[in-house]
Amino acid sequence: MKFVTALIVIPFLCLAACGKQADTTAPEARETAAPPVAAASGLQRTPSPAGARVYFKTPADGDKVTNPIRIEFGIEGMDVTRAGNDQPDSGHHHLLIDAELPPLHLPIPADASYIHFGDGSTATEITLSPGSHTLRMLLGDYRHVPHDPPVMSDIIAITVQ
């Protein structure tokens, strides 16, 4: 009987001990966070039109800036739309701060280095620590997956004073 009780109680205790952690993600980030996907799986990528591009209107490569840093996103050849809106030739911006490109066949991560603008924003203000930083833009489709071919900006370097 003790063995049967242990078989029932131990898994229950393990599940209770592994309770869900509180979600400390800011509400606006939770609304646009990338959907969970198994790391080994890939998704069909949405095609992007020839010549589509994203770029920084501000700041410019090499700029010396102070906080808060105003960032404006430019786009050509596509429309900006909200995440979840499956509209052809459209997507929403993601700002990569001091980060490498993520795997292009998966949704773009959502954390302090990969900022999502699933609400369709084309500008923001951020605060960065003093020093040198790199920025890059990457357009994501309605599921936060980069297009095929990817629509991304050149990397720019800024110095925060």
Buried (B, 14 or more C-beta within 10 A) or exposed (E): EEEEEEEEEEEEEEEEEEEEEEEEEEEEBEBBBBEEBEEEEEBEBBEBEEEBBBBBEEBEEEBEBEEEBEBEBBBEEBEBBBBEBEEEBBBBBBBBBBBEEBEBBBBBBBEEEBBBBBEBBBEBEBEBEEEEBBBBBBBBBBBBBBBBEBBBBEEBEBBBE
